[in-house]
């Protein structure tokens, strides 16, 4: 398959991945005209590339969305392992921190009891960038990150 995909199509696929949000399916919710502009190509050129990516079963498209398939993630070599970040928050800034965290590329956020306030669930490949953002966030006292190495039961 690698020979069938041009370098430009690979770049487009990767940019789509970066723009997507993970909800078990990676999807981009942008009009193709806006996406083409961000990629620096015409809408027609984007359409041709997407057509080829669909033929290779790397993306699914519909009105107003582009989804990356599991095959696309494998092709890009993207890690699918989950990570957890435990977050301790300064109580008086709790709501501000929640607002900022909800805008981040995180799959799930749990408010919990105990020594930490939140448990964040996210893809392993996003761990470093999310930790960087959390470290700059006023109100975040402490974080602890953990990467899943094996799923024993789902």
Order of alpha helices (4+ residues) and beta strands (2+ residues): alpha-beta-beta-alpha-alpha-beta-beta-alpha-beta-alpha-beta-beta-alpha-beta
